[in-house]
Amino acid sequence: MTTSLCRTTSNSIIKWALLGAASYALAALLHEGVGHGLGCLLAGGDIELVTSSYLSCSRRGALIDVAGPVANAIAFVAFAALASWAKSYRRPVSRFASGFCWLEAAWNLYWFTGYLLYSGLTDHGDWSLIAQSLPMGPYLLMAAGLLATIQGIRWFRRSNPFGQANTLFAAYAGGSAAALFAAAFDPAGFVGLLLRAPPAAPLAGICLLLSVDRHHRSPIEDGVSRHEAGFRDVVWLGGLVIGTLFFIGVLGPGWRP
């Protein structure tokens, strides 16, 4: 029995770009708002400002710093489990939903590993206080980050739900666009943003591109088959657009509780 590949269409590219933008926005919100935000509150501090790229807290401490990447690690486990469940579920699950879970798992894992590598190399970032307090801390961070990144790339290549590489590139482009549009409204300005937000997110994007399996092909290339198109497709796309606009419009200029 043979199957024919569906041709990539402009509609599918747009869908995956929206998927990438929304999944990146959620990963950033989990890192800054949920991770650093809860860390700030647990440390007895007050949240002063939350943006798409950083959080300002009235207090400083290792708990607040590591809470961001730890939130990404927890999110990775949750969304990776959802992606695996969607792949093995006996009833067909929309590849659009499966792709969102896969992308969310990838963004969160690579954000976590990106910070390990960045803090190990530069002694700055969310793991810097941990690196300074451990013997050979920077080397341990770099080793852990590199190992986790390699294993993550191998896992994501095996579980890749994308039928063609260019759909994953579209998702990456959508996530990058969402990050840049939000950063354009940041009150710290371009230079201030570079100083306050280490490049863990760009490192995550590079790792995402490395997760492309150019030899992988699927009989259903498009994210949503023709039989699934319709109301559910519109709801999915509408939710992605609203979520991304919220990320850019609210967290771009920053939210003060």
Accessible surface in RSA format (square Angstrom, percent):
REM  Atomic radii and reference values for relative SASA: ProtOr
REM  Chains: A
REM  Algorithm: Lee & Richards
REM  Probe-radius: 1.40
REM  Slices: 20
REM RES _ NUM      All-atoms   Total-Side   Main-Chain    Non-polar    All polar
REM                ABS   REL    ABS   REL    ABS   REL    ABS   REL    ABS   REL
RES MET A   1   229.38 118.8 141.09  93.4  88.29 210.2 116.41  99.0 112.97 149.7
RES THR A   2   131.45  93.5 106.90 108.4  24.56  58.5  78.37 105.3  53.08  80.2
RES THR A   3    91.30  64.9  58.84  59.7  32.46  77.4  43.71  58.7  47.59  71.9
RES SER A   4    96.12  81.2  78.19 104.4  17.93  41.3  49.58 105.6  46.54  65.2
RES LEU A   5    82.18  45.8  54.74  39.2  27.44  69.0  54.90  38.6  27.28  73.4
RES CYS A   6    61.90  46.8  52.94  59.0   8.96  21.1  16.44  41.7  45.46  49.0
RES ARG A   7   212.93  89.4 194.26  99.0  18.67  44.5  75.05 102.6 137.88  83.6
RES THR A   8    33.77  24.0  14.81  15.0  18.96  45.2  11.94  16.0  21.83  33.0
RES THR A   9    64.26  45.7  57.79  58.6   6.47  15.4  62.12  83.4   2.14   3.2
RES SER A  10    83.60  70.6  70.99  94.7  12.61  29.0  47.53 101.2  36.07  50.5
RES ASN A  11    96.01  66.2  94.04  90.9   1.97   4.7  11.69  28.1  84.32  81.5
RES SER A  12     0.31   0.3   0.31   0.4   0.00   0.0   0.31   0.7   0.00   0.0
RES ILE A  13    54.71  31.1  54.71  40.8   0.00   0.0  54.71  39.4   0.00   0.0
RES ILE A  14   100.49  57.2  98.90  73.7   1.60   3.8 100.49  72.4   0.00   0.0
RES LYS A  15    24.79  12.1  24.79  15.2   0.00   0.0  11.92  10.7  12.87  13.7
RES TRP A  16     0.32   0.1   0.32   0.2   0.00   0.0   0.20   0.1   0.11   0.2
RES ALA A  17    28.93  26.6  28.02  43.2   0.91   2.1  28.43  40.0   0.50   1.3
RES LEU A  18    46.53  25.9  46.19  33.0   0.34   0.9  46.49  32.7   0.04   0.1
RES LEU A  19     0.00   0.0   0.00   0.0   0.00   0.0   0.00   0.0   0.00   0.0
RES GLY A  20     0.00   0.0   0.00   N/A   0.00   0.0   0.00   0.0   0.00   0.0
RES ALA A  21     8.91   8.2   8.91  13.8   0.00   0.0   8.91  12.5   0.00   0.0
RES ALA A  22    10.72   9.9   6.98  10.8   3.74   8.5   7.35  10.3   3.38   8.9
RES SER A  23     0.00   0.0   0.00   0.0   0.00   0.0   0.00   0.0   0.00   0.0
RES TYR A  24    16.89   7.9  16.89   9.6   0.00   0.0   5.81   4.4  11.08  13.7
RES ALA A  25     6.84   6.3   5.76   8.9   1.08   2.5   6.10   8.6   0.74   2.0
RES LEU A  26    55.06  30.7  51.48  36.8   3.58   9.0  54.57  38.3   0.48   1.3
RES ALA A  27     0.00   0.0   0.00   0.0   0.00   0.0   0.00   0.0   0.00   0.0
RES ALA A  28     0.71   0.7   0.23   0.4   0.48   1.1   0.50   0.7   0.21   0.6
RES LEU A  29    61.96  34.5  61.83  44.2   0.14   0.3  61.96  43.5   0.00   0.0
RES LEU A  30    33.10  18.4  33.10  23.7   0.00   0.0  33.10  23.2   0.00   0.0
RES HIS A  31     0.43   0.2   0.43   0.3   0.00   0.0   0.09   0.1   0.34   0.4
RES GLU A  32     5.60   3.2   5.60   4.2   0.00   0.0   0.55   1.1   5.05   4.1
RES GLY A  33    21.64  26.7   0.00   N/A  21.64  26.7  11.33  31.1  10.31  23.1
RES VAL A  34    62.39  41.1  59.26  53.6   3.13   7.6  62.39  54.2   0.00   0.0
RES GLY A  35     3.74   4.6   0.00   N/A   3.74   4.6   3.56   9.8   0.19   0.4
RES HIS A  36    16.41   9.0  16.41  11.4   0.00   0.0   9.55   9.8   6.86   8.0
RES GLY A  37     1.21   1.5   0.00   N/A   1.21   1.5   1.21   3.3   0.00   0.0
RES LEU A  38    99.45  55.4  98.88  70.7   0.56   1.4  98.88  69.4   0.56   1.5
RES GLY A  39     1.20   1.5   0.00   N/A   1.20   1.5   0.85   2.3   0.35   0.8
RES CYS A  40     0.00   0.0   0.00   0.0   0.00   0.0   0.00   0.0   0.00   0.0
RES LEU A  41    98.20  54.7  81.59  58.4  16.61  41.8  81.90  57.5  16.30  43.9
RES LEU A  42   138.27  77.0 107.19  76.7  31.07  78.1 110.12  77.3  28.15  75.8
RES ALA A  43    28.53  26.2  13.22  20.4  15.31  34.8  22.50  31.7   6.04  16.0
RES GLY A  44    57.19  70.5   0.00   N/A  57.19  70.5  31.16  85.5  26.02  58.3
RES GLY A  45     4.74   5.9   0.00   N/A   4.74   5.9   0.69   1.9   4.05   9.1
RES ASP A  46    98.84  69.2  97.64  97.2   1.20   2.8  24.02  56.5  74.82  74.6
RES ILE A  47    35.28  20.1  21.06  15.7  14.22  34.3  21.06  15.2  14.22  38.6
RES GLU A  48    86.09  49.4  76.58  57.9   9.51  22.6  32.97  63.8  53.12  43.4
RES LEU A  49    12.23   6.8  12.23   8.8   0.00   0.0  12.23   8.6   0.00   0.0
RES VAL A  50     5.99   3.9   5.99   5.4   0.00   0.0   5.99   5.2   0.00   0.0
RES THR A  51     0.11   0.1   0.00   0.0   0.11   0.3   0.00   0.0   0.11   0.2
RES SER A  52     4.85   4.1   2.09   2.8   2.76   6.4   1.84   3.9   3.01   4.2
RES SER A  53    28.59  24.2  18.85  25.2   9.74  22.4   8.36  17.8  20.23  28.3
RES TYR A  54    13.21   6.2  11.18   6.4   2.03   5.3  12.29   9.2   0.92   1.1
RES LEU A  55    26.34  14.7   1.19   0.9  25.14  63.2   1.19   0.8  25.14  67.7
RES SER A  56    17.12  14.5  12.46  16.6   4.66  10.7  15.20  32.4   1.93   2.7
RES CYS A  57    21.18  16.0   3.37   3.8  17.81  41.8   3.37   8.5  17.81  19.2
RES SER A  58    59.06  49.9  25.47  34.0  33.60  77.4  26.31  56.0  32.75  45.9
RES ARG A  59   127.73  53.6 121.89  62.1   5.85  13.9  27.88  38.1  99.85  60.5
RES ARG A  60   206.33  86.6 177.11  90.3  29.21  69.6  75.42 103.1 130.90  79.3
RES GLY A  61    23.38  28.8   0.00   N/A  23.38  28.8  23.12  63.4   0.27   0.6
RES ALA A  62    37.11  34.1  31.13  48.0   5.98  13.6  31.36  44.2   5.75  15.2
RES LEU A  63    89.90  50.1  82.74  59.2   7.16  18.0  85.94  60.4   3.96  10.7
RES ILE A  64    11.25   6.4  11.25   8.4   0.00   0.0  11.25   8.1   0.00   0.0
RES ASP A  65    22.93  16.1  22.92  22.8   0.00   0.0   1.65   3.9  21.28  21.2
RES VAL A  66    23.69  15.6  23.69  21.4   0.00   0.0  23.69  20.6   0.00   0.0
RES ALA A  67    16.87  15.5  10.32  15.9   6.55  14.9  14.92  21.0   1.96   5.2
RES GLY A  68     0.00   0.0   0.00   N/A   0.00   0.0   0.00   0.0   0.00   0.0
RES PRO A  69     0.00   0.0   0.00   0.0   0.00   0.0   0.00   0.0   0.00   0.0
RES VAL A  70    60.73  40.0  60.65  54.9   0.08   0.2  60.73  52.8   0.00   0.0
RES ALA A  71    14.08  12.9   7.67  11.8   6.41  14.6  11.24  15.8   2.84   7.5
RES ASN A  72     0.00   0.0   0.00   0.0   0.00   0.0   0.00   0.0   0.00   0.0
RES ALA A  73    27.00  24.8  26.29  40.6   0.72   1.6  26.80  37.7   0.20   0.5
RES ILE A  74   116.38  66.2 113.01  84.2   3.37   8.1 115.60  83.2   0.78   2.1
RES ALA A  75     9.09   8.4   4.25   6.6   4.84  11.0   8.92  12.6   0.16   0.4
RES PHE A  76    45.36  22.7  45.36  28.1   0.00   0.0  45.36  27.5   0.00   0.0
RES VAL A  77    97.84  64.4  94.49  85.5   3.34   8.1  96.52  83.9   1.32   3.6
RES ALA A  78    50.87  46.8  40.43  62.4  10.44  23.7  49.39  69.6   1.48   3.9
RES PHE A  79    34.77  17.4  34.77  21.5   0.00   0.0  34.77  21.1   0.00   0.0
RES ALA A  80    11.64  10.7  11.22  17.3   0.42   1.0  11.55  16.3   0.09   0.2
RES ALA A  81    61.05  56.1  48.02  74.1  13.03  29.6  56.40  79.4   4.65  12.3
RES LEU A  82    84.74  47.2  83.83  60.0   0.91   2.3  84.17  59.1   0.58   1.6
RES ALA A  83     7.99   7.4   4.95   7.6   3.04   6.9   5.28   7.4   2.72   7.2
RES SER A  84    55.52  46.9  47.69  63.6   7.83  18.0  37.17  79.2  18.35  25.7
RES TRP A  85   131.30  52.7 126.07  61.0   5.23  12.3 111.49  59.4  19.80  32.1
RES ALA A  86    12.72  11.7   4.11   6.3   8.61  19.6   4.34   6.1   8.38  22.2
RES LYS A  87   143.76  70.1 110.89  68.0  32.87  78.3  91.79  82.6  51.97  55.4
RES SER A  88    91.30  77.1  58.50  78.1  32.80  75.6  51.10 108.8  40.20  56.3
RES TYR A  89    76.77  35.8  58.56  33.3  18.21  47.4  34.44  25.9  42.32  52.2
RES ARG A  90   214.10  89.9 173.17  88.3  40.93  97.5  76.05 103.9 138.05  83.7
RES ARG A  91   155.36  65.2 153.66  78.3   1.70   4.0  36.06  49.3 119.30  72.3
RES PRO A  92   128.09  93.4  96.29  87.8  31.81 115.6 107.96  89.1  20.14 125.1
RES VAL A  93    40.48  26.6  21.16  19.2  19.32  46.6  24.06  20.9  16.42  44.5
RES SER A  94     5.74   4.8   4.29   5.7   1.45   3.3   3.31   7.1   2.42   3.4
RES ARG A  95    44.21  18.6  43.49  22.2   0.72   1.7  20.80  28.4  23.40  14.2
RES PHE A  96     0.05   0.0   0.05   0.0   0.00   0.0   0.05   0.0   0.00   0.0
RES ALA A  97    22.58  20.8  22.37  34.5   0.21   0.5  22.57  31.8   0.01   0.0
RES SER A  98    14.08  11.9  13.74  18.3   0.34   0.8   5.89  12.6   8.18  11.5
RES GLY A  99     0.00   0.0   0.00   N/A   0.00   0.0   0.00   0.0   0.00   0.0
RES PHE A 100    29.35  14.7  29.35  18.2   0.00   0.0  29.35  17.8   0.00   0.0
RES CYS A 101    19.16  14.5  19.16  21.4   0.00   0.0   0.00   0.0  19.16  20.7
RES TRP A 102     1.55   0.6   1.55   0.8   0.00   0.0   1.55   0.8   0.00   0.0
RES LEU A 103     0.02   0.0   0.02   0.0   0.00   0.0   0.02   0.0   0.00   0.0
RES GLU A 104     0.00   0.0   0.00   0.0   0.00   0.0   0.00   0.0   0.00   0.0
RES ALA A 105     0.00   0.0   0.00   0.0   0.00   0.0   0.00   0.0   0.00   0.0
RES ALA A 106     0.00   0.0   0.00   0.0   0.00   0.0   0.00   0.0   0.00   0.0
RES TRP A 107     4.40   1.8   4.36   2.1   0.04   0.1   4.40   2.3   0.00   0.0
RES ASN A 108     0.00   0.0   0.00   0.0   0.00   0.0   0.00   0.0   0.00   0.0
RES LEU A 109    15.55   8.7  15.55  11.1   0.00   0.0  15.55  10.9   0.00   0.0
RES TYR A 110     0.09   0.0   0.01   0.0   0.08   0.2   0.01   0.0   0.08   0.1
RES TRP A 111    10.16   4.1  10.12   4.9   0.04   0.1   8.04   4.3   2.11   3.4
RES PHE A 112    40.28  20.2  40.28  24.9   0.00   0.0  40.28  24.4   0.00   0.0
RES THR A 113     0.17   0.1   0.17   0.2   0.00   0.0   0.00   0.0   0.17   0.3
RES GLY A 114     0.97   1.2   0.00   N/A   0.97   1.2   0.97   2.7   0.00   0.0
RES TYR A 115    10.67   5.0  10.67   6.1   0.00   0.0   0.06   0.0  10.61  13.1
RES LEU A 116    10.17   5.7  10.17   7.3   0.00   0.0  10.17   7.1   0.00   0.0
RES LEU A 117    33.37  18.6  33.37  23.9   0.00   0.0  33.37  23.4   0.00   0.0
RES TYR A 118    41.43  19.3  39.50  22.5   1.93   5.0  16.58  12.5  24.84  30.6
RES SER A 119     0.00   0.0   0.00   0.0   0.00   0.0   0.00   0.0   0.00   0.0
RES GLY A 120     5.27   6.5   0.00   N/A   5.27   6.5   0.00   0.0   5.27  11.8
RES LEU A 121   129.16  71.9  95.44  68.3  33.73  84.8  96.84  68.0  32.33  87.0
RES THR A 122    57.77  41.1  40.94  41.5  16.83  40.1  48.78  65.5   8.99  13.6
RES ASP A 123    58.47  41.0  53.76  53.5   4.72  11.2  21.12  49.7  37.35  37.3
RES HIS A 124   116.71  63.8 114.89  79.9   1.82   4.7  82.49  85.0  34.22  39.8
RES GLY A 125    20.45  25.2   0.00   N/A  20.45  25.2   8.30  22.8  12.15  27.2
RES ASP A 126    15.41  10.8  14.81  14.7   0.60   1.4   0.34   0.8  15.07  15.0
RES TRP A 127    32.17  12.9  32.17  15.6   0.00   0.0  32.17  17.2   0.00   0.0
RES SER A 128    15.03  12.7  15.03  20.1   0.00   0.0   1.53   3.3  13.51  18.9
RES LEU A 129    69.67  38.8  64.41  46.1   5.27  13.2  64.65  45.4   5.03  13.5
RES ILE A 130    49.46  28.1  49.46  36.8   0.00   0.0  49.46  35.6   0.00   0.0
RES ALA A 131     2.05   1.9   0.00   0.0   2.05   4.7   0.03   0.0   2.02   5.3
RES GLN A 132   112.24  62.8  73.90  54.0  38.34  91.3  36.31  77.3  75.94  57.6
RES SER A 133    83.83  70.8  48.20  64.3  35.63  82.1  50.32 107.1  33.51  47.0
RES LEU A 134    82.65  46.0  73.79  52.8   8.86  22.3  74.95  52.6   7.70  20.7
RES PRO A 135   112.24  81.8  96.23  87.7  16.01  58.2 108.49  89.6   3.75  23.3
RES MET A 136   134.91  69.9 119.25  78.9  15.67  37.3  83.61  71.1  51.30  68.0
RES GLY A 137     0.18   0.2   0.00   N/A   0.18   0.2   0.00   0.0   0.18   0.4
RES PRO A 138    41.70  30.4  41.70  38.0   0.00   0.0  41.70  34.4   0.00   0.0
RES TYR A 139   138.83  64.8 134.41  76.5   4.41  11.5  86.75  65.2  52.08  64.2
RES LEU A 140    97.31  54.2  93.41  66.8   3.89   9.8  93.99  66.0   3.32   8.9
RES LEU A 141    13.40   7.5  13.24   9.5   0.15   0.4  13.40   9.4   0.00   0.0
RES MET A 142    45.99  23.8  44.79  29.6   1.20   2.9  35.92  30.5  10.07  13.3
RES ALA A 143    60.93  56.0  49.17  75.9  11.77  26.8  56.82  80.0   4.11  10.9
RES ALA A 144    48.52  44.6  38.58  59.5   9.94  22.6  46.10  64.9   2.42   6.4
RES GLY A 145     0.00   0.0   0.00   N/A   0.00   0.0   0.00   0.0   0.00   0.0
RES LEU A 146   100.69  56.1 100.69  72.0   0.00   0.0 100.69  70.7   0.00   0.0
RES LEU A 147   112.95  62.9 110.73  79.2   2.21   5.6 112.54  79.0   0.41   1.1
RES ALA A 148    29.52  27.1  20.34  31.4   9.18  20.9  27.47  38.7   2.05   5.4
RES THR A 149    10.26   7.3  10.26  10.4   0.00   0.0  10.21  13.7   0.06   0.1
RES ILE A 150    80.71  45.9  79.77  59.4   0.94   2.3  80.51  58.0   0.20   0.5
RES GLN A 151    86.65  48.5  83.01  60.7   3.65   8.7  35.32  75.2  51.34  38.9
RES GLY A 152     5.54   6.8   0.00   N/A   5.54   6.8   4.93  13.5   0.62   1.4
RES ILE A 153    24.54  14.0  24.54  18.3   0.00   0.0  24.54  17.7   0.00   0.0
RES ARG A 154   128.07  53.8 124.28  63.4   3.80   9.0  35.15  48.0  92.92  56.3
RES TRP A 155    67.97  27.3  67.94  32.9   0.03   0.1  39.32  21.0  28.65  46.5
RES PHE A 156     0.11   0.1   0.11   0.1   0.00   0.0   0.11   0.1   0.00   0.0
RES ARG A 157   104.40  43.8 101.30  51.6   3.10   7.4  19.49  26.6  84.91  51.5
RES ARG A 158   157.57  66.2 130.92  66.7  26.65  63.5  79.73 109.0  77.84  47.2
RES SER A 159    21.20  17.9  15.06  20.1   6.14  14.1  15.58  33.2   5.61   7.9
RES ASN A 160    10.04   6.9   4.12   4.0   5.92  14.3   0.00   0.0  10.04   9.7
RES PRO A 161    13.60   9.9   8.00   7.3   5.59  20.3  13.57  11.2   0.03   0.2
RES PHE A 162     1.92   1.0   0.48   0.3   1.43   3.7   0.82   0.5   1.10   3.1
RES GLY A 163     0.20   0.3   0.00   N/A   0.20   0.3   0.11   0.3   0.09   0.2
RES GLN A 164    33.21  18.6  31.05  22.7   2.16   5.1   8.79  18.7  24.41  18.5
RES ALA A 165    21.60  19.9  14.63  22.6   6.97  15.9  17.82  25.1   3.78  10.0
RES ASN A 166    70.73  48.8  65.81  63.6   4.92  11.8  32.34  77.8  38.39  37.1
RES THR A 167     0.26   0.2   0.26   0.3   0.00   0.0   0.01   0.0   0.25   0.4
RES LEU A 168     0.40   0.2   0.40   0.3   0.00   0.0   0.40   0.3   0.00   0.0
RES PHE A 169    73.36  36.7  70.86  43.9   2.50   6.5  71.10  43.1   2.26   6.5
RES ALA A 170    11.06  10.2   3.33   5.1   7.73  17.6  10.31  14.5   0.75   2.0
RES ALA A 171     0.00   0.0   0.00   0.0   0.00   0.0   0.00   0.0   0.00   0.0
RES TYR A 172    60.75  28.4  60.75  34.6   0.00   0.0  26.43  19.9  34.32  42.3
RES ALA A 173    55.56  51.1  47.95  74.0   7.61  17.3  51.76  72.9   3.80  10.1
RES GLY A 174     8.57  10.6   0.00   N/A   8.57  10.6   8.00  22.0   0.56   1.3
RES GLY A 175     0.09   0.1   0.00   N/A   0.09   0.1   0.09   0.2   0.00   0.0
RES SER A 176    35.51  30.0  29.18  38.9   6.33  14.6  29.35  62.5   6.16   8.6
RES ALA A 177    40.64  37.4  36.17  55.8   4.46  10.2  40.23  56.6   0.41   1.1
RES ALA A 178     2.69   2.5   0.16   0.2   2.53   5.7   2.09   2.9   0.60   1.6
RES ALA A 179    25.79  23.7  20.91  32.3   4.88  11.1  22.63  31.9   3.16   8.4
RES LEU A 180   128.19  71.4 122.50  87.6   5.69  14.3 122.68  86.2   5.51  14.8
RES PHE A 181   124.98  62.5 123.56  76.5   1.42   3.7 124.77  75.6   0.21   0.6
RES ALA A 182     0.00   0.0   0.00   0.0   0.00   0.0   0.00   0.0   0.00   0.0
RES ALA A 183    25.34  23.3  16.79  25.9   8.55  19.5  16.99  23.9   8.35  22.1
RES ALA A 184    82.58  75.9  39.79  61.4  42.79  97.3  52.66  74.2  29.92  79.3
RES PHE A 185   115.48  57.8 100.40  62.2  15.08  39.2 106.37  64.5   9.10  26.0
RES ASP A 186    10.54   7.4   0.00   0.0  10.54  24.9   0.00   0.0  10.54  10.5
RES PRO A 187    76.23  55.6  34.52  31.5  41.70 151.6  46.69  38.5  29.54 183.6
RES ALA A 188    33.89  31.2   4.71   7.3  29.18  66.4  16.73  23.6  17.16  45.4
RES GLY A 189    34.90  43.0   0.00   N/A  34.90  43.0  34.87  95.7   0.03   0.1
RES PHE A 190   153.82  77.0 139.45  86.4  14.36  37.4 143.18  86.8  10.64  30.4
RES VAL A 191   103.54  68.1 101.99  92.3   1.54   3.7 101.99  88.6   1.54   4.2
RES GLY A 192    17.64  21.8   0.00   N/A  17.64  21.8  14.93  41.0   2.71   6.1
RES LEU A 193    20.58  11.5  20.29  14.5   0.29   0.7  20.29  14.3   0.29   0.8
RES LEU A 194   111.60  62.1  93.96  67.2  17.64  44.3  94.43  66.3  17.16  46.2
RES LEU A 195   146.90  81.8 114.48  81.9  32.42  81.5 117.26  82.4  29.64  79.8
RES ARG A 196   116.23  48.8  94.39  48.1  21.84  52.0  35.89  49.1  80.33  48.7
RES ALA A 197    20.37  18.7  10.95  16.9   9.42  21.4  11.63  16.4   8.74  23.2
RES PRO A 198    29.87  21.8  20.31  18.5   9.56  34.8  21.91  18.1   7.96  49.5
RES PRO A 199    62.66  45.7  59.43  54.2   3.23  11.7  62.66  51.7   0.00   0.0
RES ALA A 200     0.39   0.4   0.39   0.6   0.00   0.0   0.39   0.5   0.00   0.0
RES ALA A 201    20.14  18.5  16.67  25.7   3.47   7.9  17.13  24.1   3.01   8.0
RES PRO A 202    78.59  57.3  67.09  61.2  11.50  41.8  77.28  63.8   1.31   8.2
RES LEU A 203    54.60  30.4  54.38  38.9   0.22   0.6  54.38  38.2   0.22   0.6
RES ALA A 204     0.08   0.1   0.07   0.1   0.01   0.0   0.07   0.1   0.01   0.0
RES GLY A 205     2.42   3.0   0.00   N/A   2.42   3.0   2.42   6.6   0.00   0.0
RES ILE A 206    94.68  53.9  94.45  70.4   0.23   0.6  94.45  68.0   0.23   0.6
RES CYS A 207    12.09   9.1  12.09  13.5   0.00   0.0   0.00   0.0  12.09  13.0
RES LEU A 208     0.06   0.0   0.06   0.0   0.00   0.0   0.06   0.0   0.00   0.0
RES LEU A 209    51.03  28.4  42.54  30.4   8.49  21.3  42.69  30.0   8.34  22.4
RES LEU A 210    90.15  50.2  87.42  62.5   2.73   6.9  90.15  63.3   0.00   0.0
RES SER A 211     0.00   0.0   0.00   0.0   0.00   0.0   0.00   0.0   0.00   0.0
RES VAL A 212     8.59   5.6   3.55   3.2   5.03  12.1   3.55   3.1   5.03  13.7
RES ASP A 213    40.35  28.3  36.20  36.0   4.15   9.8   3.00   7.1  37.35  37.2
RES ARG A 214   155.28  65.2 145.18  74.0  10.11  24.1  54.18  74.0 101.10  61.3
RES HIS A 215   169.43  92.6 143.95 100.1  25.48  65.2  99.44 102.5  70.00  81.4
RES HIS A 216    53.21  29.1  46.12  32.1   7.10  18.2  33.51  34.5  19.71  22.9
RES ARG A 217   115.81  48.6  91.53  46.7  24.28  57.8  35.33  48.3  80.48  48.8
RES SER A 218    10.54   8.9   9.40  12.5   1.14   2.6   5.38  11.4   5.17   7.2
RES PRO A 219    69.59  50.7  63.23  57.6   6.36  23.1  63.53  52.4   6.06  37.7
RES ILE A 220    74.25  42.3  74.25  55.3   0.00   0.0  74.25  53.5   0.00   0.0
RES GLU A 221     0.38   0.2   0.14   0.1   0.24   0.6   0.00   0.0   0.38   0.3
RES ASP A 222    28.69  20.1  28.49  28.4   0.21   0.5  10.32  24.3  18.38  18.3
RES GLY A 223     0.42   0.5   0.00   N/A   0.42   0.5   0.00   0.0   0.42   0.9
RES VAL A 224     7.86   5.2   3.50   3.2   4.35  10.5   3.61   3.1   4.25  11.5
RES SER A 225    30.14  25.5  24.24  32.4   5.89  13.6  24.41  52.0   5.73   8.0
RES ARG A 226   226.55  95.1 205.51 104.8  21.04  50.1  79.05 108.0 147.49  89.4
RES HIS A 227   182.80  99.9 147.94 102.8  34.86  89.2 101.92 105.0  80.88  94.1
RES GLU A 228    38.58  22.2  29.11  22.0   9.47  22.6  21.03  40.7  17.55  14.3
RES ALA A 229    53.71  49.4  32.78  50.6  20.93  47.6  33.13  46.7  20.58  54.5
RES GLY A 230    38.00  46.9   0.00   N/A  38.00  46.9  34.19  93.8   3.80   8.5
RES PHE A 231   168.59  84.3 153.88  95.3  14.71  38.3 157.98  95.8  10.61  30.4
RES ARG A 232   115.22  48.4 110.92  56.5   4.30  10.2  54.73  74.8  60.49  36.7
RES ASP A 233    13.36   9.4  11.68  11.6   1.68   4.0   3.44   8.1   9.92   9.9
RES VAL A 234   101.49  66.8  99.11  89.7   2.38   5.7 100.23  87.1   1.25   3.4
RES VAL A 235    80.61  53.0  71.66  64.9   8.95  21.6  77.63  67.5   2.98   8.1
RES TRP A 236    66.56  26.7  61.03  29.5   5.53  13.0  52.60  28.0  13.96  22.6
RES LEU A 237    41.94  23.4  41.85  29.9   0.08   0.2  41.94  29.5   0.00   0.0
RES GLY A 238    30.75  37.9   0.00   N/A  30.75  37.9  29.66  81.4   1.09   2.4
RES GLY A 239    43.11  53.2   0.00   N/A  43.11  53.2  32.12  88.1  10.99  24.6
RES LEU A 240    11.11   6.2   9.16   6.6   1.95   4.9  10.77   7.6   0.34   0.9
RES VAL A 241    57.55  37.9  56.38  51.0   1.17   2.8  57.48  49.9   0.08   0.2
RES ILE A 242   124.50  70.8 122.35  91.2   2.15   5.2 123.46  88.9   1.05   2.8
RES GLY A 243    32.64  40.3   0.00   N/A  32.64  40.3  29.22  80.2   3.42   7.7
RES THR A 244    13.21   9.4  13.21  13.4   0.00   0.0  13.21  17.7   0.00   0.0
RES LEU A 245   112.48  62.6 106.62  76.3   5.86  14.7 106.94  75.1   5.54  14.9
RES PHE A 246   103.21  51.6  95.84  59.4   7.38  19.2 102.35  62.1   0.87   2.5
RES PHE A 247     4.34   2.2   4.16   2.6   0.18   0.5   4.34   2.6   0.00   0.0
RES ILE A 248    27.92  15.9  27.92  20.8   0.00   0.0  27.92  20.1   0.00   0.0
RES GLY A 249    47.75  58.9   0.00   N/A  47.75  58.9  31.50  86.4  16.25  36.4
RES VAL A 250    54.02  35.5  50.09  45.4   3.93   9.5  53.46  46.4   0.57   1.5
RES LEU A 251     7.90   4.4   7.90   5.7   0.00   0.0   7.90   5.6   0.00   0.0
RES GLY A 252     0.00   0.0   0.00   N/A   0.00   0.0   0.00   0.0   0.00   0.0
RES PRO A 253    60.66  44.2  50.58  46.1  10.08  36.6  50.78  41.9   9.88  61.4
RES GLY A 254    19.63  24.2   0.00   N/A  19.63  24.2   0.00   0.0  19.63  44.0
RES TRP A 255   129.56  52.0 127.35  61.6   2.21   5.2 105.58  56.3  23.98  38.9
RES ARG A 256   161.83  67.9 140.52  71.6  21.31  50.7  57.07  78.0 104.75  63.5
RES PRO A 257    92.56  67.5  30.08  27.4  62.47 227.1  58.85  48.6  33.70 209.5
END  Absolute sums over single chains surface
CHAIN  1 A    12902.0      10758.7       2143.2       8929.1       3972.9
END  Absolute sums over all chains
TOTAL         12902.0      10758.7       2143.2       8929.1       3972.9
